[in-house]
Amino acid sequence: MTYKEILQARAKKTVATKAIKKFGPYDIIIAPLMTEKSHKEQADHNKYSFKVHAESNKNDVKQAIEFLYKVTPLDINIVNVVFKGRSSKKLVRKAYKKAVVTLWKKDKLEV
């Protein structure tokens, strides 16, 4: 296999689901995130934020959204929100995984 073929094989997108086989759609989507920023994105750009399972990937989130809300997402972005540590105060924020789901203009979610 040449180097070019190796790069082409690596660049192919995989549509394999990883966590939905083990957990299910109700365990993949943990909760919607309702902050000022996410509320503004819902109104302006039709983007919805969800707290998702740590082992899930984009394909898992897409299948879970299609199953739970009966809409097809246009785009999905996954972000690892990092642990915000302790100083002399209590715990500020635990680490979690966040999914930002963009929908078509005609679709809306009841969150």
N, CA, C and O atoms as CSV, one atom per row, in Angstrom:
chain,resi,resn,atom,element,x,y,z
A,1,MET,N,N,0.848,-1.171,0.000
A,1,MET,CA,C,0.000,0.000,0.000
A,1,MET,C,C,0.897,1.238,0.000
A,1,MET,O,O,1.799,1.360,0.829
A,2,THR,N,N,0.645,2.140,-0.922
A,2,THR,CA,C,1.465,3.342,-1.008
A,2,THR,C,C,1.034,4.355,0.047
A,2,THR,O,O,-0.017,4.226,0.674
A,3,TYR,N,N,1.859,5.338,0.214
A,3,TYR,CA,C,1.581,6.358,1.219
A,3,TYR,C,C,0.307,7.121,0.872
A,3,TYR,O,O,-0.468,7.473,1.761
A,4,LYS,N,N,0.090,7.374,-0.404
A,4,LYS,CA,C,-1.108,8.088,-0.848
A,4,LYS,C,C,-2.366,7.275,-0.537
A,4,LYS,O,O,-3.372,7.836,-0.102
A,5,GLU,N,N,-2.317,5.990,-0.752
A,5,GLU,CA,C,-3.469,5.141,-0.447
A,5,GLU,C,C,-3.744,5.080,1.054
A,5,GLU,O,O,-4.897,5.018,1.480
A,6,ILE,N,N,-2.687,5.098,1.839
A,6,ILE,CA,C,-2.852,5.102,3.291
A,6,ILE,C,C,-3.556,6.378,3.740
A,6,ILE,O,O,-4.460,6.336,4.574
A,7,LEU,N,N,-3.136,7.515,3.182
A,7,LEU,CA,C,-3.788,8.778,3.534
A,7,LEU,C,C,-5.236,8.813,3.079
A,7,LEU,O,O,-6.090,9.338,3.793
A,8,GLN,N,N,-5.533,8.266,1.911
A,8,GLN,CA,C,-6.918,8.237,1.434
A,8,GLN,C,C,-7.778,7.337,2.311
A,8,GLN,O,O,-8.932,7.661,2.595
A,9,ALA,N,N,-7.227,6.220,2.737
A,9,ALA,CA,C,-7.987,5.320,3.613
A,9,ALA,C,C,-8.237,5.968,4.977
A,9,ALA,O,O,-9.297,5.775,5.572
A,10,ARG,N,N,-7.272,6.728,5.465
A,10,ARG,CA,C,-7.423,7.394,6.743
A,10,ARG,C,C,-8.438,8.532,6.663
A,10,ARG,O,O,-9.124,8.829,7.641
A,11,ALA,N,N,-8.530,9.171,5.490
A,11,ALA,CA,C,-9.408,10.328,5.335
A,11,ALA,C,C,-10.872,9.946,5.158
A,11,ALA,O,O,-11.748,10.799,5.300
A,12,LYS,N,N,-11.155,8.685,4.852
A,12,LYS,CA,C,-12.545,8.278,4.679
A,12,LYS,C,C,-13.290,8.405,5.994
A,12,LYS,O,O,-12.799,8.014,7.053
A,13,LYS,N,N,-14.500,8.967,5.897
A,13,LYS,CA,C,-15.307,9.125,7.097
A,13,LYS,C,C,-15.907,7.795,7.489
A,13,LYS,O,O,-16.370,7.031,6.641
A,14,THR,N,N,-15.896,7.530,8.764
A,14,THR,CA,C,-16.558,6.330,9.245
A,14,THR,C,C,-17.932,6.724,9.765
A,14,THR,O,O,-18.084,7.751,10.427
A,15,VAL,N,N,-18.912,5.918,9.468
A,15,VAL,CA,C,-20.258,6.174,9.944
A,15,VAL,C,C,-20.636,5.150,11.004
A,15,VAL,O,O,-21.814,4.892,11.249
A,16,ALA,N,N,-19.625,4.580,11.620
A,16,ALA,CA,C,-19.866,3.565,12.639
A,16,ALA,C,C,-20.283,4.226,13.946
A,16,ALA,O,O,-19.722,5.240,14.360
A,17,THR,N,N,-21.268,3.633,14.573
A,17,THR,CA,C,-21.665,4.098,15.891
A,17,THR,C,C,-20.873,3.326,16.927
A,17,THR,O,O,-20.520,2.165,16.723
A,18,LYS,N,N,-20.602,3.983,18.032
A,18,LYS,CA,C,-19.748,3.364,19.035
A,18,LYS,C,C,-20.517,3.070,20.319
A,18,LYS,O,O,-20.478,1.948,20.824
A,19,ALA,N,N,-21.209,4.064,20.843
A,19,ALA,CA,C,-21.804,3.927,22.165
A,19,ALA,C,C,-23.290,3.586,22.131
A,19,ALA,O,O,-23.827,3.096,23.124
A,20,ILE,N,N,-23.964,3.834,21.012
A,20,ILE,CA,C,-25.416,3.621,20.989
A,20,ILE,C,C,-25.760,2.139,21.057
A,20,ILE,O,O,-26.859,1.773,21.471
A,21,LYS,N,N,-24.823,1.287,20.651
A,21,LYS,CA,C,-25.055,-0.159,20.752
A,21,LYS,C,C,-25.034,-0.613,22.210
A,21,LYS,O,O,-25.765,-1.527,22.592
A,22,LYS,N,N,-24.188,0.032,23.022
A,22,LYS,CA,C,-24.072,-0.352,24.428
A,22,LYS,C,C,-25.141,0.294,25.302
A,22,LYS,O,O,-25.648,-0.342,26.227
A,23,PHE,N,N,-25.494,1.561,25.020
A,23,PHE,CA,C,-26.315,2.314,25.957
A,23,PHE,C,C,-27.744,2.565,25.481
A,23,PHE,O,O,-28.689,2.308,26.227
A,24,GLY,N,N,-27.923,3.060,24.258
A,24,GLY,CA,C,-29.253,3.413,23.783
A,24,GLY,C,C,-29.399,4.927,23.673
A,24,GLY,O,O,-28.612,5.668,24.261
A,25,PRO,N,N,-30.406,5.398,22.920
A,25,PRO,CA,C,-30.524,6.839,22.656
A,25,PRO,C,C,-30.854,7.670,23.898
A,25,PRO,O,O,-30.452,8.830,23.981
A,26,TYR,N,N,-31.575,7.100,24.862
A,26,TYR,CA,C,-31.913,7.857,26.064
A,26,TYR,C,C,-30.702,8.055,26.975
A,26,TYR,O,O,-30.684,8.978,27.788
A,27,ASP,N,N,-29.700,7.199,26.844
A,27,ASP,CA,C,-28.485,7.350,27.632
A,27,ASP,C,C,-27.439,8.207,26.933
A,27,ASP,O,O,-26.557,8.762,27.588
A,28,ILE,N,N,-27.526,8.321,25.604
A,28,ILE,CA,C,-26.572,9.139,24.849
A,28,ILE,C,C,-26.834,10.620,25.118
A,28,ILE,O,O,-25.912,11.359,25.462
A,29,ILE,N,N,-28.093,11.059,24.963
A,29,ILE,CA,C,-28.458,12.447,25.230
A,29,ILE,C,C,-28.806,12.544,26.709
A,29,ILE,O,O,-29.855,12.054,27.126
A,30,ILE,N,N,-27.948,13.164,27.504
A,30,ILE,CA,C,-28.168,13.240,28.940
A,30,ILE,C,C,-29.134,14.372,29.276
A,30,ILE,O,O,-30.120,14.156,29.981
A,31,ALA,N,N,-28.860,15.578,28.776
A,31,ALA,CA,C,-29.719,16.715,29.101
A,31,ALA,C,C,-29.463,17.842,28.109
A,31,ALA,O,O,-28.355,17.965,27.586
A,32,PRO,N,N,-30.478,18.668,27.843
A,32,PRO,CA,C,-30.219,19.878,27.042
A,32,PRO,C,C,-29.516,20.922,27.902
A,32,PRO,O,O,-29.770,21.018,29.103
A,33,LEU,N,N,-28.641,21.694,27.293
A,33,LEU,CA,C,-27.937,22.754,28.010
A,33,LEU,C,C,-28.644,24.080,27.739
A,33,LEU,O,O,-28.738,24.521,26.594
A,34,MET,N,N,-29.131,24.702,28.790
A,34,MET,CA,C,-29.847,25.961,28.648
A,34,MET,C,C,-29.037,27.072,29.308
A,34,MET,O,O,-29.130,27.292,30.515
A,35,THR,N,N,-28.250,27.761,28.509
A,35,THR,CA,C,-27.491,28.912,28.964
A,35,THR,C,C,-27.906,30.104,28.115
A,35,THR,O,O,-28.668,29.949,27.162
A,36,GLU,N,N,-27.419,31.275,28.446
A,36,GLU,CA,C,-27.747,32.456,27.652
A,36,GLU,C,C,-27.207,32.317,26.230
A,36,GLU,O,O,-27.877,32.676,25.261
A,37,LYS,N,N,-26.004,31.797,26.120
A,37,LYS,CA,C,-25.401,31.639,24.798
A,37,LYS,C,C,-26.161,30.615,23.964
A,37,LYS,O,O,-26.426,30.856,22.786
A,38,SER,N,N,-26.518,29.468,24.560
A,38,SER,CA,C,-27.233,28.446,23.799
A,38,SER,C,C,-28.637,28.910,23.432
A,38,SER,O,O,-29.139,28.561,22.364
A,39,HIS,N,N,-29.278,29.692,24.300
A,39,HIS,CA,C,-30.605,30.221,23.988
A,39,HIS,C,C,-30.543,31.188,22.806
A,39,HIS,O,O,-31.431,31.184,21.954
A,40,LYS,N,N,-29.504,32.009,22.754
A,40,LYS,CA,C,-29.329,32.939,21.635
A,40,LYS,C,C,-29.048,32.183,20.339
A,40,LYS,O,O,-29.555,32.559,19.282
A,41,GLU,N,N,-28.241,31.112,20.412
A,41,GLU,CA,C,-27.966,30.303,19.223
A,41,GLU,C,C,-29.220,29.600,18.718
A,41,GLU,O,O,-29.387,29.424,17.512
A,42,GLN,N,N,-30.108,29.196,19.635
A,42,GLN,CA,C,-31.369,28.580,19.220
A,42,GLN,C,C,-32.197,29.560,18.423
A,42,GLN,O,O,-32.759,29.202,17.388
A,43,ALA,N,N,-32.278,30.784,18.888
A,43,ALA,CA,C,-33.107,31.778,18.222
A,43,ALA,C,C,-32.495,32.244,16.900
A,43,ALA,O,O,-33.204,32.393,15.905
A,44,ASP,N,N,-31.189,32.473,16.891
A,44,ASP,CA,C,-30.554,33.060,15.708
A,44,ASP,C,C,-30.149,32.040,14.655
A,44,ASP,O,O,-30.405,32.246,13.469
A,45,HIS,N,N,-29.518,30.938,15.069
A,45,HIS,CA,C,-28.904,30.020,14.111
A,45,HIS,C,C,-29.498,28.625,14.121
A,45,HIS,O,O,-29.011,27.749,13.406
A,46,ASN,N,N,-30.545,28.394,14.914
A,46,ASN,CA,C,-31.195,27.083,14.995
A,46,ASN,C,C,-30.209,25.998,15.454
A,46,ASN,O,O,-30.174,24.901,14.897
A,47,LYS,N,N,-29.407,26.325,16.483
A,47,LYS,CA,C,-28.437,25.392,17.057
A,47,LYS,C,C,-28.865,25.057,18.476
A,47,LYS,O,O,-29.238,25.940,19.248
A,48,TYR,N,N,-28.807,23.774,18.811
A,48,TYR,CA,C,-29.215,23.302,20.122
A,48,TYR,C,C,-28.041,22.589,20.780
A,48,TYR,O,O,-27.321,21.834,20.126
A,49,SER,N,N,-27.850,22.831,22.080
A,49,SER,CA,C,-26.738,22.238,22.815
A,49,SER,C,C,-27.255,21.160,23.758
A,49,SER,O,O,-28.273,21.336,24.427
A,50,PHE,N,N,-26.534,20.037,23.799
A,50,PHE,CA,C,-26.904,18.920,24.654
A,50,PHE,C,C,-25.674,18.416,25.382
A,50,PHE,O,O,-24.568,18.426,24.843
A,51,LYS,N,N,-25.883,17.971,26.621
A,51,LYS,CA,C,-24.850,17.256,27.352
A,51,LYS,C,C,-24.989,15.799,26.936
A,51,LYS,O,O,-26.071,15.223,27.054
A,52,VAL,N,N,-23.906,15.195,26.448
A,52,VAL,CA,C,-23.969,13.832,25.917
A,52,VAL,C,C,-23.028,12.913,26.676
A,52,VAL,O,O,-22.178,13.368,27.442
A,53,HIS,N,N,-23.185,11.624,26.458
A,53,HIS,CA,C,-22.370,10.598,27.111
A,53,HIS,C,C,-20.916,10.751,26.678
A,53,HIS,O,O,-20.634,11.126,25.540
A,54,ALA,N,N,-20.008,10.462,27.581
A,54,ALA,CA,C,-18.584,10.675,27.331
A,54,ALA,C,C,-18.025,9.774,26.234
A,54,ALA,O,O,-17.036,10.133,25.596
A,55,GLU,N,N,-18.636,8.608,26.000
A,55,GLU,CA,C,-18.128,7.691,24.987
A,55,GLU,C,C,-18.788,7.875,23.622
A,55,GLU,O,O,-18.435,7.170,22.676
A,56,SER,N,N,-19.720,8.787,23.499
A,56,SER,CA,C,-20.462,8.926,22.240
A,56,SER,C,C,-19.667,9.725,21.212
A,56,SER,O,O,-18.772,10.499,21.553
A,57,ASN,N,N,-20.018,9.516,19.945
A,57,ASN,CA,C,-19.422,10.279,18.859
A,57,ASN,C,C,-20.540,10.950,18.059
A,57,ASN,O,O,-21.708,10.878,18.443
A,58,LYS,N,N,-20.188,11.600,16.952
A,58,LYS,CA,C,-21.180,12.344,16.173
A,58,LYS,C,C,-22.282,11.443,15.629
A,58,LYS,O,O,-23.450,11.829,15.602
A,59,ASN,N,N,-21.909,10.254,15.201
A,59,ASN,CA,C,-22.900,9.352,14.628
A,59,ASN,C,C,-23.883,8.864,15.690
A,59,ASN,O,O,-25.071,8.710,15.405
A,60,ASP,N,N,-23.409,8.622,16.902
A,60,ASP,CA,C,-24.302,8.246,18.001
A,60,ASP,C,C,-25.286,9.365,18.311
A,60,ASP,O,O,-26.478,9.118,18.494
A,61,VAL,N,N,-24.785,10.591,18.370
A,61,VAL,CA,C,-25.638,11.732,18.682
A,61,VAL,C,C,-26.671,11.936,17.574
A,61,VAL,O,O,-27.830,12.243,17.855
A,62,LYS,N,N,-26.259,11.768,16.330
A,62,LYS,CA,C,-27.189,11.935,15.212
A,62,LYS,C,C,-28.323,10.919,15.293
A,62,LYS,O,O,-29.487,11.283,15.129
A,63,GLN,N,N,-28.002,9.661,15.541
A,63,GLN,CA,C,-29.041,8.641,15.645
A,63,GLN,C,C,-29.947,8.884,16.838
A,63,GLN,O,O,-31.153,8.654,16.749
A,64,ALA,N,N,-29.396,9.341,17.945
A,64,ALA,CA,C,-30.205,9.608,19.133
A,64,ALA,C,C,-31.153,10.783,18.905
A,64,ALA,O,O,-32.308,10.730,19.327
A,65,ILE,N,N,-30.685,11.840,18.245
A,65,ILE,CA,C,-31.540,13.000,17.944
A,65,ILE,C,C,-32.655,12.598,16.985
A,65,ILE,O,O,-33.805,13.000,17.161
A,66,GLU,N,N,-32.314,11.807,15.973
A,66,GLU,CA,C,-33.340,11.354,15.033
A,66,GLU,C,C,-34.385,10.491,15.735
A,66,GLU,O,O,-35.571,10.588,15.420
A,67,PHE,N,N,-33.968,9.655,16.674
A,67,PHE,CA,C,-34.901,8.779,17.378
A,67,PHE,C,C,-35.766,9.559,18.363
A,67,PHE,O,O,-36.979,9.357,18.416
A,68,LEU,N,N,-35.149,10.452,19.148
A,68,LEU,CA,C,-35.876,11.141,20.209
A,68,LEU,C,C,-36.756,12.284,19.707
A,68,LEU,O,O,-37.877,12.458,20.184
A,69,TYR,N,N,-36.251,13.066,18.744
A,69,TYR,CA,C,-36.959,14.272,18.327
A,69,TYR,C,C,-37.558,14.182,16.929
A,69,TYR,O,O,-38.268,15.096,16.509
A,70,LYS,N,N,-37.291,13.113,16.206
A,70,LYS,CA,C,-37.844,12.883,14.859
A,70,LYS,C,C,-37.477,14.001,13.876
A,70,LYS,O,O,-38.298,14.399,13.049
A,71,VAL,N,N,-36.240,14.505,13.969
A,71,VAL,CA,C,-35.709,15.488,13.024
A,71,VAL,C,C,-34.341,15.026,12.550
A,71,VAL,O,O,-33.660,14.271,13.244
A,72,THR,N,N,-33.943,15.476,11.374
A,72,THR,CA,C,-32.634,15.137,10.832
A,72,THR,C,C,-31.690,16.324,11.019
A,72,THR,O,O,-31.969,17.405,10.500
A,73,PRO,N,N,-30.588,16.158,11.741
A,73,PRO,CA,C,-29.658,17.267,11.948
A,73,PRO,C,C,-28.886,17.605,10.681
A,73,PRO,O,O,-28.547,16.729,9.886
A,74,LEU,N,N,-28.620,18.884,10.511
A,74,LEU,CA,C,-27.812,19.354,9.396
A,74,LEU,C,C,-26.330,19.160,9.708
A,74,LEU,O,O,-25.559,18.748,8.841
A,75,ASP,N,N,-25.931,19.457,10.951
A,75,ASP,CA,C,-24.527,19.367,11.339
A,75,ASP,C,C,-24.447,19.107,12.842
A,75,ASP,O,O,-25.323,19.524,13.600
A,76,ILE,N,N,-23.395,18.419,13.263
A,76,ILE,CA,C,-23.177,18.135,14.682
A,76,ILE,C,C,-21.714,18.414,15.008
A,76,ILE,O,O,-20.807,17.939,14.325
A,77,ASN,N,N,-21.506,19.187,16.060
A,77,ASN,CA,C,-20.161,19.463,16.550
A,77,ASN,C,C,-20.052,18.949,17.979
A,77,ASN,O,O,-20.952,19.155,18.793
A,78,ILE,N,N,-18.937,18.274,18.279
A,78,ILE,CA,C,-18.704,17.714,19.609
A,78,ILE,C,C,-17.573,18.485,20.277
A,78,ILE,O,O,-16.535,18.736,19.663
A,79,VAL,N,N,-17.781,18.862,21.552
A,79,VAL,CA,C,-16.790,19.618,22.310
A,79,VAL,C,C,-16.588,18.927,23.649
A,79,VAL,O,O,-17.561,18.572,24.316
A,80,ASN,N,N,-15.343,18.732,24.047
A,80,ASN,CA,C,-15.041,18.263,25.392
A,80,ASN,C,C,-14.872,19.481,26.291
A,80,ASN,O,O,-13.903,20.228,26.151
A,81,VAL,N,N,-15.800,19.682,27.203
A,81,VAL,CA,C,-15.711,20.788,28.153
A,81,VAL,C,C,-14.826,20.321,29.302
A,81,VAL,O,O,-15.103,19.308,29.945
A,82,VAL,N,N,-13.770,21.067,29.547
A,82,VAL,CA,C,-12.750,20.617,30.486
A,82,VAL,C,C,-13.136,20.906,31.923
A,82,VAL,O,O,-13.997,21.739,32.203
A,83,PHE,N,N,-12.479,20.200,32.822
A,83,PHE,CA,C,-12.645,20.369,34.258
A,83,PHE,C,C,-12.136,21.738,34.663
A,83,PHE,O,O,-11.011,22.114,34.334
A,84,LYS,N,N,-12.969,22.484,35.380
A,84,LYS,CA,C,-12.525,23.768,35.902
A,84,LYS,C,C,-12.230,23.560,37.378
A,84,LYS,O,O,-13.136,23.361,38.188
A,85,GLY,N,N,-10.967,23.609,37.708
A,85,GLY,CA,C,-10.479,23.097,38.971
A,85,GLY,C,C,-10.849,23.872,40.209
A,85,GLY,O,O,-11.600,24.847,40.182
A,86,ARG,N,N,-10.290,23.394,41.283
A,86,ARG,CA,C,-10.540,23.979,42.595
A,86,ARG,C,C,-9.416,24.943,42.935
A,86,ARG,O,O,-8.249,24.710,42.619
A,87,SER,N,N,-9.790,25.999,43.570
A,87,SER,CA,C,-8.746,26.809,44.202
A,87,SER,C,C,-8.983,26.677,45.694
A,87,SER,O,O,-8.774,25.594,46.241
A,88,SER,N,N,-9.393,27.687,46.351
A,88,SER,CA,C,-9.760,27.551,47.754
A,88,SER,C,C,-11.276,27.409,47.886
A,88,SER,O,O,-11.811,27.355,48.994
A,89,LYS,N,N,-11.963,27.348,46.737
A,89,LYS,CA,C,-13.420,27.277,46.729
A,89,LYS,C,C,-13.877,25.841,46.495
A,89,LYS,O,O,-13.070,24.916,46.400
A,90,LYS,N,N,-15.178,25.687,46.407
A,90,LYS,CA,C,-15.730,24.376,46.088
A,90,LYS,C,C,-15.501,24.084,44.611
A,90,LYS,O,O,-14.963,24.913,43.878
A,91,LEU,N,N,-15.910,22.911,44.193
A,91,LEU,CA,C,-15.761,22.509,42.797
A,91,LEU,C,C,-16.556,23.448,41.899
A,91,LEU,O,O,-17.740,23.677,42.144
A,92,VAL,N,N,-15.938,23.983,40.886
A,92,VAL,CA,C,-16.596,24.932,40.009
A,92,VAL,C,C,-17.339,24.200,38.898
A,92,VAL,O,O,-18.528,24.449,38.698
A,93,ARG,N,N,-16.665,23.291,38.159
A,93,ARG,CA,C,-17.324,22.603,37.053
A,93,ARG,C,C,-16.635,21.275,36.777
A,93,ARG,O,O,-15.409,21.209,36.694
A,94,LYS,N,N,-17.425,20.224,36.636
A,94,LYS,CA,C,-16.890,18.926,36.252
A,94,LYS,C,C,-16.731,18.877,34.743
A,94,LYS,O,O,-17.350,19.662,34.025
A,95,ALA,N,N,-15.918,17.975,34.267
A,95,ALA,CA,C,-15.731,17.805,32.831
A,95,ALA,C,C,-16.905,17.033,32.253
A,95,ALA,O,O,-17.435,16.125,32.893
A,96,TYR,N,N,-17.312,17.399,31.034
A,96,TYR,CA,C,-18.366,16.677,30.329
A,96,TYR,C,C,-18.192,16.879,28.829
A,96,TYR,O,O,-17.350,17.663,28.391
A,97,LYS,N,N,-18.990,16.169,28.054
A,97,LYS,CA,C,-18.948,16.273,26.605
A,97,LYS,C,C,-20.215,16.969,26.140
A,97,LYS,O,O,-21.314,16.636,26.585
A,98,LYS,N,N,-20.061,17.938,25.245
A,98,LYS,CA,C,-21.178,18.735,24.767
A,98,LYS,C,C,-21.325,18.554,23.263
A,98,LYS,O,O,-20.334,18.532,22.534
A,99,ALA,N,N,-22.565,18.424,22.804
A,99,ALA,CA,C,-22.855,18.335,21.376
A,99,ALA,C,C,-23.687,19.541,20.974
A,99,ALA,O,O,-24.700,19.841,21.604
A,100,VAL,N,N,-23.257,20.234,19.919
A,100,VAL,CA,C,-24.010,21.348,19.361
A,100,VAL,C,C,-24.613,20.854,18.050
A,100,VAL,O,O,-23.895,20.556,17.095
A,101,VAL,N,N,-25.950,20.773,18.020
A,101,VAL,CA,C,-26.674,20.206,16.890
A,101,VAL,C,C,-27.306,21.334,16.100
A,101,VAL,O,O,-28.099,22.105,16.640
A,102,THR,N,N,-26.960,21.439,14.816
A,102,THR,CA,C,-27.551,22.424,13.927
A,102,THR,C,C,-28.658,21.756,13.132
A,102,THR,O,O,-28.461,20.688,12.552
A,103,LEU,N,N,-29.824,22.390,13.107
A,103,LEU,CA,C,-30.971,21.846,12.380
A,103,LEU,C,C,-31.276,22.700,11.160
A,103,LEU,O,O,-30.796,23.827,11.038
A,104,TRP,N,N,-32.074,22.151,10.266
A,104,TRP,CA,C,-32.554,22.901,9.119
A,104,TRP,C,C,-33.451,24.027,9.617
A,104,TRP,O,O,-33.944,23.974,10.744
A,105,LYS,N,N,-33.668,25.048,8.785
A,105,LYS,CA,C,-34.462,26.218,9.186
A,105,LYS,C,C,-35.905,25.839,9.513
A,105,LYS,O,O,-36.522,26.463,10.376
A,106,LYS,N,N,-36.445,24.841,8.847
A,106,LYS,CA,C,-37.855,24.467,9.052
A,106,LYS,C,C,-38.067,23.664,10.341
A,106,LYS,O,O,-39.193,23.578,10.830
A,107,ASP,N,N,-37.004,23.078,10.894
A,107,ASP,CA,C,-37.134,22.218,12.077
A,107,ASP,C,C,-36.957,23.014,13.366
A,107,ASP,O,O,-36.149,23.940,13.439
A,108,LYS,N,N,-37.725,22.636,14.371
A,108,LYS,CA,C,-37.604,23.195,15.717
A,108,LYS,C,C,-37.688,22.065,16.713
A,108,LYS,O,O,-38.322,21.045,16.443
A,109,LEU,N,N,-37.049,22.233,17.877
A,109,LEU,CA,C,-37.104,21.241,18.942
A,109,LEU,C,C,-37.825,21.831,20.143
A,109,LEU,O,O,-37.690,23.017,20.445
A,110,GLU,N,N,-38.593,20.989,20.823
A,110,GLU,CA,C,-39.201,21.363,22.086
A,110,GLU,C,C,-38.272,20.887,23.187
A,110,GLU,O,O,-38.241,19.694,23.493
A,111,VAL,N,N,-37.510,21.800,23.793
A,111,VAL,CA,C,-36.570,21.394,24.824
A,111,VAL,C,C,-37.056,21.888,26.168
A,111,VAL,O,O,-36.403,21.653,27.185
